[in-house]
């Protein structure tokens, strides 16, 4: 079986680990290393479970320029990064590189855009991709060749097209349409007032796309309720902008080369940072069996 490419929403994992593990876990400099430790442990488990041909850790802007230009309130309510996480963020790429895991930065775009672009590139080459992310926006990438590894209690869940349909009521390619209609509070996208997730899914099941939904709302002969029609016709251009914001942007990249886990360098760097148990895990990690 062909080994998949594992692409990682590093910001998502760092934040998740930071809030899941106590800040009392500190390194040699006396500062917390909980986010790096938790992220490394999640990645090691994924390497053991899925034996990827390479691991690519993606970073990017907190709020992509094109998204902010389309809707200035995008991510506006998100609190600033905690200082205890900020220094770990700076150390993370060097530590990840020591483990043999490459890092890519999307610049003015977001890590999501890198994840989607890498998955597309791998699919075109005939390979398979695992996208490790806690962001449901990534469900739009699910296909026969792309699976989302979604963090959850009890371990990450594998999300393919069937799971996307079960969870959201729409096909993967309709996820941006769904976000535009129902909104996304975590990103500051309000959606169409009063539509909600269930209503949005029903509309997309009937009409297929946001554009078709808006066309039906503008048609006096359609059977939409007055309330739904009003929500959709209040500012249709803004809803289209929301869809554009939810749609991943392509980034030109080269297909990553195979890169095995470097347990020796990873363990040495973990010890330098004060993560001794992680160093022991890396030293005992059986790459051949993984």
C-alpha positions as CSV (number, residue, x, y, z in Angstrom):
1,X,0.0,0.0,0.0
2,X,1.3,3.4,-0.9
3,X,2.4,5.5,2.1
4,X,0.3,8.7,2.5
5,X,1.7,12.2,2.8
6,X,0.8,13.6,6.3
7,X,0.2,17.4,6.2
8,X,-0.3,19.1,9.5
9,X,-2.3,22.1,10.5
10,X,0.4,23.1,13.0
11,X,-1.4,26.1,14.5
12,X,-4.4,24.0,15.2
13,X,-2.4,21.3,16.9
14,X,-0.3,23.7,18.9
15,X,-3.3,25.6,20.2
16,X,-5.1,22.3,21.0
17,X,-2.1,21.0,22.9
18,X,-1.5,24.3,24.7
19,X,-5.0,24.3,26.2
20,X,-5.1,20.5,26.8
21,X,-1.8,20.2,28.8
22,X,-0.8,22.2,31.9
23,X,1.6,25.2,31.5
24,X,3.6,23.7,34.4
25,X,5.3,21.5,31.8
26,X,8.4,23.6,31.4
27,X,11.7,23.3,29.5
28,X,15.3,24.1,30.3
29,X,14.7,27.8,30.0
30,X,11.9,27.6,32.6
31,X,9.2,28.4,30.0
32,X,6.3,26.2,29.1
33,X,6.8,23.5,26.4
34,X,3.3,22.0,26.8
35,X,2.2,22.9,23.2
36,X,5.3,21.5,21.6
37,X,5.2,18.4,23.7
38,X,1.5,17.7,22.9
39,X,1.9,18.4,19.2
40,X,5.0,16.1,19.0
41,X,3.2,13.3,20.7
42,X,0.1,13.6,18.4
43,X,2.4,13.5,15.4
44,X,4.4,10.5,16.7
45,X,1.2,8.6,17.2
46,X,0.0,9.5,13.7
47,X,3.4,8.3,12.3
48,X,3.1,5.1,14.2
49,X,-0.5,4.5,13.0
50,X,-0.3,5.6,9.3
51,X,3.4,5.3,8.4
52,X,3.5,8.4,6.2
53,X,6.1,8.9,3.5
54,X,6.8,12.4,4.8
55,X,5.3,14.9,7.3
56,X,4.9,18.5,6.3
57,X,4.0,21.0,9.1
58,X,2.1,24.0,7.7
59,X,2.0,27.5,9.2
60,X,0.5,30.7,7.9
61,X,-1.1,34.1,8.7
62,X,-3.6,34.2,11.5
63,X,-6.0,35.9,9.1
64,X,-5.3,35.7,5.4
65,X,-5.2,39.1,3.7
66,X,-7.8,38.2,1.0
67,X,-10.2,37.1,3.7
68,X,-9.8,40.2,5.8
69,X,-10.3,42.4,2.7
70,X,-13.5,40.5,1.8
71,X,-14.8,40.9,5.4
72,X,-12.9,43.0,7.9
73,X,-14.6,41.3,10.9
74,X,-12.9,38.0,9.9
75,X,-11.1,36.7,13.0
76,X,-11.5,40.1,14.6
77,X,-12.8,38.7,17.9
78,X,-10.1,36.2,18.4
79,X,-7.9,36.9,21.4
80,X,-4.2,37.5,21.0
81,X,-1.8,34.5,21.2
82,X,-0.9,33.8,24.9
83,X,2.7,34.7,25.6
84,X,3.3,31.2,27.0
85,X,2.5,29.9,23.5
86,X,4.2,32.6,21.5
87,X,7.7,31.5,22.4
88,X,6.9,27.8,21.7
89,X,5.5,28.9,18.3
90,X,8.9,30.4,17.5
91,X,10.8,27.2,18.6
92,X,8.4,24.8,16.9
93,X,9.8,24.8,13.3
94,X,13.4,24.1,14.5
95,X,12.2,21.2,16.7
96,X,10.0,19.8,14.0
97,X,12.9,20.0,11.5
98,X,15.1,18.0,13.9
99,X,12.5,15.2,13.8
100,X,12.8,15.2,10.0
101,X,9.5,17.0,9.5
102,X,9.6,19.9,7.1
103,X,7.8,23.2,7.8
104,X,6.1,25.5,5.2
105,X,4.7,29.0,5.7
106,X,1.9,30.3,3.6
107,X,2.9,33.9,4.1
108,X,-0.1,36.2,3.6
109,X,-2.3,33.2,3.2
110,X,-3.3,30.7,5.9
111,X,-2.0,27.2,6.8
112,X,-5.4,25.9,5.5
113,X,-4.5,27.0,2.0
114,X,-1.2,25.1,2.2
115,X,-2.9,22.0,3.4
116,X,-5.4,22.0,0.5
117,X,-2.7,22.8,-2.1
118,X,-0.4,19.9,-0.8
119,X,-3.3,17.5,-0.9
120,X,-4.3,18.5,-4.5
121,X,-0.6,18.1,-5.6
122,X,-0.4,14.7,-4.0
123,X,-3.6,13.5,-5.6
124,X,-2.5,14.6,-9.0
125,X,0.6,12.6,-8.5
126,X,-1.5,9.5,-7.7
127,X,-0.7,9.6,-4.0
128,X,-2.9,9.8,-0.9
129,X,-2.9,12.5,1.8
130,X,-3.8,12.7,5.5
131,X,-4.7,16.2,6.6
132,X,-4.2,16.4,10.4
133,X,-6.4,19.3,11.5
134,X,-9.1,20.3,14.0
135,X,-10.6,22.8,11.5
136,X,-13.8,21.5,9.9
137,X,-13.2,23.8,7.0
138,X,-10.8,21.1,5.8
139,X,-13.6,18.7,5.3
140,X,-13.9,20.3,1.8
141,X,-10.8,18.4,0.8
142,X,-12.1,14.9,1.6
143,X,-12.1,12.5,-1.3
144,X,-11.1,9.0,-2.2
145,X,-7.4,10.1,-2.0
146,X,-7.6,12.7,0.8
147,X,-8.7,11.9,4.4
148,X,-8.9,14.4,7.3
149,X,-7.4,13.2,10.6
150,X,-9.7,15.1,13.0
151,X,-8.6,15.3,16.6
152,X,-11.2,14.0,19.1
153,X,-11.4,12.5,22.5
154,X,-10.2,8.9,22.4
155,X,-8.0,9.6,19.4
156,X,-8.2,11.3,16.0
157,X,-11.1,10.3,13.7
158,X,-10.8,9.6,10.0
159,X,-13.0,11.8,8.0
160,X,-13.7,10.9,4.4
161,X,-16.6,11.8,2.1
162,X,-19.1,9.6,3.8
163,X,-18.2,11.1,7.2
164,X,-18.5,14.6,5.8
165,X,-22.0,13.8,4.5
166,X,-23.0,12.2,7.9
167,X,-21.7,15.1,9.9
168,X,-22.7,18.1,7.8
169,X,-25.5,16.8,5.5
170,X,-23.6,18.0,2.3
171,X,-20.9,16.8,0.0
172,X,-17.3,17.9,0.6
173,X,-17.2,20.3,-2.3
174,X,-20.3,22.0,-0.8
175,X,-18.6,22.9,2.5
176,X,-17.7,26.5,1.4
177,X,-21.4,26.9,0.4
178,X,-22.5,25.6,3.7
179,X,-20.2,27.9,5.7
180,X,-21.4,30.9,3.7
181,X,-25.0,30.1,4.6
182,X,-24.8,28.9,8.2
183,X,-21.8,31.0,9.1
184,X,-18.7,30.1,11.2
185,X,-18.6,31.7,14.6
186,X,-15.0,30.6,15.2
187,X,-13.9,32.7,12.1
188,X,-16.3,35.5,12.7
189,X,-18.4,34.7,9.6
190,X,-22.1,35.3,10.5
191,X,-23.7,33.6,7.4
192,X,-27.3,34.3,6.5
193,X,-29.4,35.4,9.5
194,X,-31.6,32.7,10.8
195,X,-30.6,29.9,8.3
196,X,-28.5,27.7,10.6
197,X,-26.7,24.5,9.8
198,X,-29.7,22.3,9.2
199,X,-31.5,24.8,7.1
200,X,-28.3,25.5,5.0
201,X,-27.8,21.8,4.4
202,X,-31.5,21.4,3.3
203,X,-31.1,24.3,0.9
204,X,-28.0,22.9,-0.6
205,X,-29.5,19.4,-0.9
206,X,-32.4,21.0,-2.9
207,X,-30.5,23.5,-5.0
208,X,-26.9,22.3,-5.1
209,X,-24.9,25.5,-4.6
210,X,-25.0,28.9,-2.9
211,X,-25.4,30.6,-6.3
212,X,-28.4,28.4,-7.1
213,X,-29.9,29.0,-3.7
214,X,-29.6,32.8,-4.2
215,X,-31.1,32.5,-7.7
216,X,-34.1,30.6,-6.2
217,X,-34.5,33.2,-3.5
218,X,-34.7,36.0,-6.1
219,X,-37.3,34.1,-8.0
220,X,-40.9,35.0,-6.8
221,X,-42.1,31.7,-8.1
222,X,-39.9,29.6,-5.8
223,X,-41.5,27.9,-2.7
224,X,-39.2,29.4,-0.1
225,X,-40.7,30.9,3.0
226,X,-40.7,34.7,3.3
227,X,-38.3,34.5,6.2
228,X,-35.8,32.4,4.3
229,X,-36.1,34.5,1.2
230,X,-35.5,37.7,3.2
231,X,-32.3,36.2,4.8
232,X,-30.9,35.3,1.4
233,X,-31.8,38.4,-0.5
234,X,-30.7,40.9,2.2
235,X,-27.1,41.0,0.9
236,X,-26.4,38.2,-1.6
237,X,-23.0,39.6,-2.6
238,X,-21.8,39.3,1.0
239,X,-22.9,35.7,1.1
240,X,-20.9,35.1,-2.1
241,X,-17.9,36.8,-0.4
242,X,-18.3,34.4,2.6
243,X,-18.1,31.5,0.2
244,X,-15.0,32.9,-1.3
245,X,-13.4,33.2,2.1
246,X,-14.3,29.6,3.0
247,X,-12.8,28.3,-0.3
248,X,-9.1,27.3,0.0
249,X,-6.7,29.3,-2.2
250,X,-4.2,27.4,-4.4
251,X,-0.5,27.8,-3.7
252,X,2.2,26.8,-6.2
253,X,4.3,24.1,-4.6
254,X,6.7,21.3,-5.3
255,X,5.7,17.8,-4.3
256,X,7.4,17.0,-1.0
257,X,10.1,14.3,-1.1
258,X,10.0,11.2,1.1
259,X,11.5,12.0,4.5
260,X,11.8,9.5,7.4
261,X,11.4,10.4,11.0
262,X,14.9,11.3,12.5
263,X,14.7,9.8,16.0
264,X,18.3,10.6,16.9
265,X,18.2,14.3,16.1
266,X,14.7,14.6,17.4
267,X,15.6,13.0,20.7
268,X,18.7,15.2,21.1
269,X,16.7,18.4,20.4
270,X,13.9,17.3,22.8
271,X,16.5,16.9,25.5
272,X,18.0,20.3,24.8
273,X,14.6,21.8,25.2
274,X,13.9,19.9,28.4
275,X,11.4,17.4,27.1
276,X,13.1,14.4,28.5
277,X,10.2,11.9,28.3
278,X,9.6,12.8,24.7
279,X,13.3,12.2,24.1
280,X,13.0,8.8,25.6
281,X,10.0,8.0,23.4
282,X,11.9,9.1,20.3
283,X,14.9,7.0,21.3
284,X,12.6,3.9,21.7
285,X,10.5,4.6,18.6
286,X,10.8,1.8,16.2
287,X,10.8,3.5,12.8
288,X,10.8,0.1,11.0
289,X,7.7,-1.0,12.7
290,X,6.1,2.4,12.5
